[in-house]
Amino acid sequence: MNNLNLNEVATLIELLRDRLEEACDCIEAGYEIVRSSGHSISDSQMTVEGGRMFIEEANEYLNTIKEIK
């Protein structure tokens, strides 16, 4: 990939990572409401854990791209 493509890739990953982080934060913010309604949050927790893992991977990849640039 040339530098222009790496910049575009990095921008896209950063935007997607940020939206995913916002989604995880919103899901976590709803835990108490869900619990108080008598429902389980186990599916929500797994979703957030997976999202947070992807965010970490995205950050590692972005650091790798910055080293290549």
PyMOL commands that set and color helices and strands:
alter all, ss='L'
color gray80, all
select helices_A, chain A and resi 3-29+31-36+42-68
alter helices_A, ss='H'
color red, helices_A
deselect
rebuild
show_as cartoon
